[in-house]
Amino acid sequence: MHARHDNGYFAAGLEARKLAQTAIADTLGCMYAGRTDAATRAVAQAATAAGEAWVVNGRAADPAAAAMVNGTAAHALDFDDNFMPGMSHASAVIVPALLAAGGRGHSGRELIDAYLVALQAQAFVGAGVGPGHYAAGWHGTSTIGSVGTAAGVAHLLGADAEGMRRALTLACSFACGTKGQFGTPAKPFHAGLAARNAVEAARLAMAGLEGHPRAFEGAQGFADMFRGPGTPGYDSAEIAGTTRHVIETDGVVPKLHPCCGSTHLIVDALSDLRREVTFAADEVEAVAVKVGTANRLNLPYTRPENEMQARFSMNYCVAVALRNGALALDDFTPAAVRARQDDPLLERLTMTSWTPAEEAAAADARLPHQLHLRLTGGRELTTERMFARGDLREPFAAEELHGKFLACCTDAPWAQPLYDTLMTLDAAPDLTPFAPIFGRSGGRC
């Protein structure tokens, strides 16, 4: 059981704070790696509002504009974490929004507090609309992410209970973004858009602007508009009775592969097979995969024409994993995609999905992703996975997360000392060590 603060937020335990610390570090690495991506550059070019919030390209901007650029960078390479309760890339929205809106002058502990508030709020919002929200085509990163993150930003800015209520209800008017944008630069922009929305909603709330007090659960409110079929809506008693933080019960899932999370269970299943059976890529005559309905719809590109489409191509990701044994950032560049356009493995994969009826009947609406390989000589290999590596049930080793951060910050002399600081962020008196991420030699972010 966790103690409650006077303002009604429950205090997360030590394990939750460590998990948040790791998620913040992972996000900062992804943000730095994505700083030169074309999507980030385009958003930065448009974000001209002057201000003092630091931007990952070395400039400074208004907090909302800075959050928009930095959020886009954090999600640009699709290497940032997944958060199932929010159906979102939670941290790519939360961390940029918090740093832009109120990072200056705050301690590491205060940043972690606000991160945990935002993440739990995303979970509560996600529970109110259910998985049908995502299955219908809404991008939870920019819908649920906008709303939940506004709570964390308002908390960091010192909002009382009324200020938090205003931030959450106002943020309902900012929710937007469809999965029809997947495979285009607009997709990572959704994280930037959500970070910007959260900052704007919180600042408006702090200025006293009011939204409808039942903007979530009331008539024509957020839940009415966005709720999936069969989802009962918000249970205030369940929310009020929450005693364990969602980061401990469900967790955020850092990514091992820099591509859409809908490919990850299959890529991990392939690695599982490879640990048991030895075979070469050219021995594979056919690959059959079965995934969730929403996952299949997320992956429309069988022959990707660029790096954005490649991140949303099961054919491409499996072909590269078969050839290389793993997926790396260098596999998702224009040159890498062009070099693989004629790989025969791209044509050997077929993908099907569970039916909506099967998914509805499954416990927690979750079914395994299945992989079947047919090899030369008639060999058949089959396996399945219920969750990706990095999940709380199969967490990454500390050295894997460390290695990922260093890979994201290749050749940066400050990468190792910054990582050491991030692993003790709860004790950091300020955020001065973050300066190099933003192209600064010192000072606060």
C-alpha positions as CSV (number, residue, x, y, z in Angstrom):
1,M,0.0,0.0,0.0
2,H,1.3,3.5,-0.8
3,A,0.8,6.6,1.2
4,R,-1.3,9.4,-0.1
5,H,-0.3,13.0,-0.4
6,D,-2.7,15.7,0.9
7,N,-3.5,16.6,-2.7
8,G,-4.9,13.2,-3.4
9,Y,-2.0,11.7,-5.4
10,F,-0.7,8.4,-4.1
11,A,3.0,8.2,-3.6
12,A,4.7,5.6,-5.8
13,G,7.0,3.1,-4.2
14,L,10.8,2.9,-4.8
15,E,10.4,0.3,-7.6
16,A,8.0,2.6,-9.4
17,R,10.4,5.5,-9.1
18,K,13.3,3.3,-10.5
19,L,11.1,2.3,-13.4
20,A,10.3,5.9,-14.1
21,Q,13.9,6.8,-13.9
22,T,14.7,4.2,-16.5
23,A,11.9,5.3,-18.8
24,I,13.1,8.9,-18.7
25,A,16.6,7.9,-19.6
26,D,15.4,5.7,-22.5
27,T,13.3,8.6,-23.8
28,L,16.1,11.1,-23.7
29,G,18.3,8.7,-25.7
30,C,15.6,8.2,-28.3
31,M,15.0,12.0,-28.5
32,Y,18.7,12.7,-29.1
33,A,18.9,9.9,-31.7
34,G,15.8,11.4,-33.5
35,R,17.0,15.1,-33.4
36,T,18.1,15.1,-37.1
37,D,15.3,13.0,-38.5
38,A,13.4,14.7,-41.4
39,A,10.2,14.9,-39.4
40,T,11.9,16.6,-36.5
41,R,13.6,19.1,-38.8
42,A,10.3,20.0,-40.5
43,V,8.6,20.5,-37.2
44,A,11.5,22.6,-35.8
45,Q,11.4,24.8,-38.9
46,A,7.8,25.5,-38.3
47,A,8.1,26.0,-34.5
48,T,9.2,29.6,-34.6
49,A,7.6,30.9,-31.3
50,A,10.3,32.6,-29.3
51,G,11.0,31.5,-25.7
52,E,13.5,30.1,-23.3
53,A,12.6,26.4,-23.4
54,W,15.4,24.3,-24.8
55,V,15.0,22.4,-28.1
56,V,16.9,19.3,-29.0
57,N,18.4,21.0,-32.1
58,G,20.2,23.5,-29.9
59,R,17.7,26.3,-30.2
60,A,15.3,27.8,-27.7
61,A,11.5,28.3,-28.1
62,D,8.2,28.9,-26.4
63,P,7.5,25.9,-24.1
64,A,4.7,24.6,-26.3
65,A,6.8,24.8,-29.4
66,A,9.8,23.2,-27.7
67,A,7.6,20.3,-26.5
68,M,6.3,19.8,-30.0
69,V,9.8,19.6,-31.5
70,N,11.2,17.4,-28.7
71,G,8.2,15.1,-28.7
72,T,8.5,14.6,-32.4
73,A,12.2,13.8,-32.0
74,A,11.5,11.3,-29.2
75,H,9.1,9.4,-31.4
76,A,10.8,10.0,-34.8
77,L,12.6,6.6,-35.0
78,D,9.9,4.6,-33.3
79,F,12.4,3.4,-30.8
80,D,10.6,4.9,-27.7
81,D,8.5,2.9,-25.2
82,N,5.0,1.4,-25.6
83,F,2.4,1.8,-22.9
84,M,-0.5,-0.7,-23.2
85,P,-3.0,0.9,-20.7
86,G,-2.9,4.2,-22.6
87,M,-2.5,2.5,-26.0
88,S,0.2,5.1,-26.4
89,H,3.9,5.9,-26.7
90,A,3.6,7.5,-23.3
91,S,7.1,8.7,-22.4
92,A,7.7,10.3,-25.8
93,V,4.9,12.7,-24.9
94,I,5.4,13.0,-21.1
95,V,9.2,13.7,-20.9
96,P,9.3,16.4,-23.6
97,A,6.2,18.1,-22.2
98,L,7.6,18.2,-18.7
99,L,11.0,19.4,-19.6
100,A,9.6,22.2,-21.9
101,A,7.0,23.4,-19.5
102,G,8.6,23.2,-16.2
103,G,12.0,21.4,-16.3
104,R,13.9,24.6,-15.5
105,G,14.7,24.8,-11.9
106,H,13.1,21.5,-10.8
107,S,14.9,18.6,-9.2
108,G,15.1,15.0,-10.5
109,R,12.6,13.9,-7.8
110,E,10.1,16.5,-9.0
111,L,10.5,15.4,-12.6
112,I,9.9,11.8,-11.6
113,D,6.8,12.8,-9.5
114,A,5.3,14.6,-12.5
115,Y,6.1,11.7,-14.8
116,L,4.3,9.2,-12.6
117,V,1.3,11.5,-12.3
118,A,1.1,11.8,-16.1
119,L,1.6,8.1,-16.7
120,Q,-1.1,7.1,-14.2
121,A,-3.5,9.7,-15.8
122,Q,-2.9,8.2,-19.2
123,A,-3.8,4.8,-17.8
124,F,-7.1,6.1,-16.3
125,V,-8.0,7.8,-19.5
126,G,-7.2,4.7,-21.5
127,A,-9.4,2.6,-19.2
128,G,-12.3,4.8,-19.9
129,V,-12.3,4.3,-23.7
130,G,-10.9,0.7,-23.9
131,P,-8.9,-1.0,-26.6
132,G,-11.7,-0.4,-29.1
133,H,-10.6,3.3,-29.2
134,Y,-7.3,2.2,-30.7
135,A,-8.9,-0.5,-32.9
136,A,-11.2,2.1,-34.4
137,G,-8.1,4.0,-35.7
138,W,-7.5,6.6,-33.0
139,H,-3.8,7.0,-32.2
140,G,-3.7,6.8,-28.4
141,T,-0.4,8.7,-28.3
142,S,-2.0,11.9,-29.5
143,T,-5.5,11.4,-27.9
144,I,-4.9,9.7,-24.6
145,G,-1.4,11.1,-24.4
146,S,-2.6,14.7,-24.7
147,V,-5.0,14.4,-21.9
148,G,-3.0,12.3,-19.4
149,T,0.1,14.3,-19.9
150,A,-1.7,17.5,-19.1
151,A,-2.1,16.2,-15.6
152,G,1.6,15.7,-15.2
153,V,2.5,19.1,-16.6
154,A,-0.1,20.8,-14.3
155,H,1.3,18.9,-11.3
156,L,4.9,20.1,-12.1
157,L,3.6,23.7,-12.4
158,G,2.2,23.5,-8.9
159,A,-1.5,23.1,-9.7
160,D,-3.9,22.3,-6.9
161,A,-6.8,19.9,-7.3
162,E,-8.9,22.4,-9.1
163,G,-6.0,23.3,-11.4
164,M,-5.5,19.6,-12.2
165,R,-9.2,19.2,-13.0
166,R,-9.1,22.2,-15.3
167,A,-6.0,20.9,-17.1
168,L,-7.6,17.5,-17.7
169,T,-11.0,18.8,-18.9
170,L,-9.4,21.3,-21.2
171,A,-7.1,18.7,-22.6
172,C,-10.1,16.7,-23.8
173,S,-10.6,19.5,-26.4
174,F,-7.1,18.9,-27.8
175,A,-7.4,15.1,-28.3
176,C,-6.8,14.2,-32.0
177,G,-4.8,12.0,-34.3
178,T,-5.6,8.9,-36.4
179,K,-3.6,5.8,-37.2
180,G,-4.1,6.5,-40.9
181,Q,-1.0,8.6,-40.6
182,F,1.2,5.6,-39.7
183,G,4.2,5.2,-42.1
184,T,4.4,8.9,-42.7
185,P,6.3,11.7,-40.9
186,A,3.0,12.8,-39.4
187,K,3.1,9.8,-37.1
188,P,6.0,10.9,-35.0
189,F,4.6,14.4,-35.1
190,H,1.6,13.0,-33.2
191,A,3.8,12.7,-30.1
192,G,5.0,16.2,-30.5
193,L,1.5,17.4,-31.0
194,A,0.4,15.7,-27.8
195,A,3.3,17.1,-25.8
196,R,2.4,20.6,-27.1
197,N,-1.3,20.0,-26.3
198,A,-0.5,19.0,-22.8
199,V,1.6,22.1,-22.2
200,E,-1.1,24.4,-23.6
201,A,-3.9,22.7,-21.6
202,A,-1.9,23.0,-18.4
203,R,-0.9,26.6,-18.9
204,L,-4.5,27.6,-19.8
205,A,-5.7,25.8,-16.6
206,M,-3.1,27.6,-14.5
207,A,-4.4,30.9,-16.0
208,G,-7.9,30.0,-14.9
209,L,-9.6,28.9,-18.1
210,E,-12.5,26.5,-17.4
211,G,-13.6,23.3,-19.2
212,H,-16.8,21.4,-18.5
213,P,-16.4,19.5,-15.2
214,R,-17.7,16.3,-16.8
215,A,-15.8,16.6,-20.0
216,F,-14.7,13.0,-19.6
217,E,-17.8,11.1,-18.6
218,G,-20.6,13.5,-19.4
219,A,-22.9,13.6,-22.4
220,Q,-21.0,14.3,-25.6
221,G,-17.8,14.1,-23.6
222,F,-14.5,12.4,-24.2
223,A,-15.7,8.9,-23.3
224,D,-18.9,9.2,-25.4
225,M,-17.0,10.3,-28.4
226,F,-13.9,8.0,-28.2
227,R,-15.1,4.9,-26.2
228,G,-14.8,1.5,-28.0
229,P,-17.8,-0.8,-28.2
230,G,-18.5,-2.7,-25.0
231,T,-16.4,-0.5,-22.8
232,P,-18.4,0.5,-19.7
233,G,-16.7,3.9,-19.3
234,Y,-15.1,5.6,-16.3
235,D,-15.4,3.9,-12.9
236,S,-14.7,6.6,-10.4
237,A,-14.7,4.2,-7.5
238,E,-12.0,2.0,-9.1
239,I,-9.9,5.1,-9.9
240,A,-10.3,6.4,-6.3
241,G,-9.3,2.9,-5.0
242,T,-6.1,2.6,-6.9
243,T,-3.2,1.9,-4.6
244,R,-0.4,0.6,-6.9
245,H,1.0,2.7,-9.6
246,V,0.4,1.4,-13.1
247,I,4.2,1.5,-13.9
248,E,4.5,-1.4,-11.3
249,T,1.4,-3.4,-12.4
250,D,1.5,-2.9,-16.2
251,G,4.7,-1.0,-16.9
252,V,6.0,0.9,-19.8
253,V,7.8,-1.4,-22.4
254,P,11.1,-0.1,-23.7
255,K,11.8,-1.2,-27.3
256,L,14.5,-3.5,-28.4
257,H,13.7,-2.9,-32.1
258,P,13.5,0.6,-33.7
259,C,10.2,0.0,-35.5
260,C,6.4,-0.3,-34.9
261,G,5.6,-2.3,-31.8
262,S,3.1,-4.4,-33.8
263,T,6.1,-6.3,-35.3
264,H,7.9,-6.9,-32.0
265,L,6.3,-10.1,-30.8
266,I,7.0,-11.8,-34.1
267,V,10.6,-10.5,-34.3
268,D,11.1,-11.8,-30.7
269,A,9.5,-15.1,-31.6
270,L,12.0,-15.4,-34.4
271,S,14.8,-14.9,-32.0
272,D,13.3,-17.6,-29.8
273,L,13.3,-20.0,-32.6
274,R,16.9,-19.1,-33.6
275,R,18.1,-20.0,-30.0
276,E,16.6,-23.5,-30.4
277,V,17.2,-24.3,-34.1
278,T,20.0,-23.4,-36.5
279,F,18.9,-22.3,-40.0
280,A,20.0,-19.7,-42.6
281,A,17.8,-17.0,-43.9
282,D,17.9,-18.4,-47.5
283,E,16.5,-21.7,-46.2
284,V,13.3,-20.0,-45.3
285,E,10.8,-20.7,-48.1
286,A,7.7,-19.2,-46.4
287,V,6.8,-17.2,-43.3
288,A,3.3,-17.1,-41.9
289,V,2.4,-14.8,-39.1
290,K,-0.8,-14.3,-37.2
291,V,-1.3,-11.1,-35.1
292,G,-4.0,-9.0,-33.6
293,T,-6.5,-7.2,-35.9
294,A,-5.2,-3.7,-34.9
295,N,-1.6,-4.9,-35.3
296,R,-2.3,-6.1,-38.9
297,L,-3.9,-2.8,-39.7
298,N,-0.9,-1.0,-38.4
299,L,1.4,-2.7,-40.9
300,P,0.1,-2.0,-44.4
301,Y,3.5,-1.8,-46.2
302,T,4.6,-5.1,-47.8
303,R,7.2,-3.5,-50.0
304,P,8.2,-0.3,-48.2
305,E,9.6,2.6,-50.3
306,N,11.2,4.6,-47.5
307,E,12.4,4.3,-43.9
308,M,9.1,5.4,-42.5
309,Q,7.1,2.7,-44.3
310,A,9.8,0.2,-43.4
311,R,9.1,0.7,-39.7
312,F,5.5,-0.3,-40.4
313,S,6.3,-3.3,-42.6
314,M,6.2,-6.8,-41.1
315,N,7.7,-8.1,-44.3
316,Y,10.7,-5.8,-44.0
317,C,11.3,-6.2,-40.3
318,V,11.2,-10.0,-40.5
319,A,13.4,-10.1,-43.6
320,V,16.0,-8.0,-41.9
321,A,15.8,-10.0,-38.7
322,L,16.3,-13.2,-40.7
323,R,19.3,-11.8,-42.5
324,N,21.0,-10.0,-39.6
325,G,19.7,-11.7,-36.5
326,A,18.5,-8.3,-35.1
327,L,17.1,-4.9,-36.1
328,A,19.2,-1.8,-35.7
329,L,18.8,1.9,-36.3
330,D,21.0,1.6,-39.4
331,D,18.4,-0.7,-40.9
332,F,15.9,2.1,-41.2
333,T,17.6,4.6,-43.4
334,P,16.8,5.5,-47.0
335,A,19.9,3.7,-48.3
336,A,19.2,0.5,-46.3
337,V,15.6,0.3,-47.5
338,R,16.7,0.8,-51.1
339,A,19.3,-1.9,-50.8
340,R,16.7,-4.4,-49.7
341,Q,13.9,-3.7,-52.2
342,D,14.7,-6.8,-54.2
343,D,15.2,-9.2,-51.2
344,P,13.2,-12.3,-52.0
345,L,12.3,-12.7,-48.4
346,L,9.9,-9.8,-48.7
347,E,7.7,-11.9,-50.8
348,R,7.7,-14.9,-48.6
349,L,5.7,-13.5,-45.7
350,T,1.9,-13.7,-45.3
351,M,0.1,-12.1,-42.5
352,T,-3.3,-12.8,-41.1
353,S,-5.0,-11.8,-37.9
354,W,-7.4,-13.1,-35.2
355,T,-11.0,-12.1,-35.9
356,P,-12.7,-9.5,-33.7
357,A,-15.0,-12.2,-32.3
358,E,-12.0,-14.3,-31.2
359,E,-10.3,-11.3,-29.7
360,A,-13.5,-10.3,-27.8
361,A,-13.8,-13.8,-26.4
362,A,-10.2,-13.9,-25.2
363,A,-9.1,-13.0,-21.7
364,D,-8.2,-9.3,-21.6
365,A,-8.9,-9.3,-25.3
366,R,-5.3,-10.5,-25.8
367,L,-4.2,-13.4,-28.0
368,P,-0.7,-14.6,-28.9
369,H,1.1,-13.6,-32.0
370,Q,2.1,-16.7,-33.9
371,L,5.0,-17.4,-36.2
372,H,5.4,-20.3,-38.6
373,L,8.4,-21.0,-40.9
374,R,8.7,-23.5,-43.7
375,L,12.3,-24.4,-44.5
376,T,13.9,-26.2,-47.4
377,G,13.8,-29.9,-46.9
378,G,10.3,-29.8,-45.5
379,R,11.2,-28.6,-42.0
380,E,8.4,-26.7,-40.2
381,L,9.0,-24.4,-37.2
382,T,6.2,-22.8,-35.1
383,T,6.2,-20.7,-32.0
384,E,4.2,-17.9,-30.4
385,R,4.5,-15.0,-28.0
386,M,2.0,-13.2,-25.7
387,F,4.2,-10.2,-25.0
388,A,7.4,-8.5,-26.3
389,R,10.7,-8.5,-24.6
390,G,11.1,-5.5,-22.3
391,D,7.7,-6.2,-20.7
392,L,7.7,-6.5,-16.9
393,R,7.4,-10.3,-17.4
394,E,10.6,-10.3,-19.4
395,P,12.5,-7.1,-18.6
396,F,15.7,-6.1,-20.3
397,A,18.9,-6.5,-18.4
398,A,20.5,-3.3,-17.1
399,E,23.3,-3.7,-19.6
400,E,20.8,-3.9,-22.5
401,L,19.2,-0.6,-21.6
402,H,22.6,1.0,-21.1
403,G,23.8,-0.2,-24.5
404,K,20.7,1.1,-26.2
405,F,21.2,4.6,-24.6
406,L,24.9,4.7,-25.8
407,A,23.8,3.5,-29.2
408,C,21.3,6.4,-29.4
409,C,24.0,8.8,-28.3
410,T,26.8,7.4,-30.5
411,D,30.1,9.2,-30.2
412,A,28.8,11.7,-27.6
413,P,31.5,12.1,-24.9
414,W,28.8,13.1,-22.4
415,A,26.7,9.9,-22.9
416,Q,28.2,7.8,-20.2
417,P,28.3,10.4,-17.4
418,L,24.7,11.5,-18.3
419,Y,23.5,7.9,-18.1
420,D,25.1,7.5,-14.7
421,T,23.3,10.6,-13.5
422,L,20.0,9.4,-15.0
423,M,20.3,6.2,-13.0
424,T,20.3,8.3,-9.8
425,L,17.9,10.9,-11.1
426,D,15.7,10.8,-8.0
427,A,18.6,12.3,-6.0
428,A,19.6,14.9,-8.6
429,P,19.2,18.5,-7.1
430,D,18.5,19.9,-10.6
431,L,18.5,19.0,-14.3
432,T,21.8,20.6,-15.2
433,P,23.3,17.3,-16.5
434,F,20.6,17.2,-19.2
435,A,22.1,20.2,-21.0
436,P,24.2,18.3,-23.6
437,I,21.0,16.5,-24.9
438,F,19.9,20.0,-26.0
439,G,23.3,21.0,-27.5
440,R,24.2,23.1,-24.4
441,S,27.4,23.0,-22.5
442,G,25.9,23.8,-19.1
443,G,23.1,25.5,-17.2
444,R,19.6,24.2,-16.6
445,C,17.1,22.9,-19.1
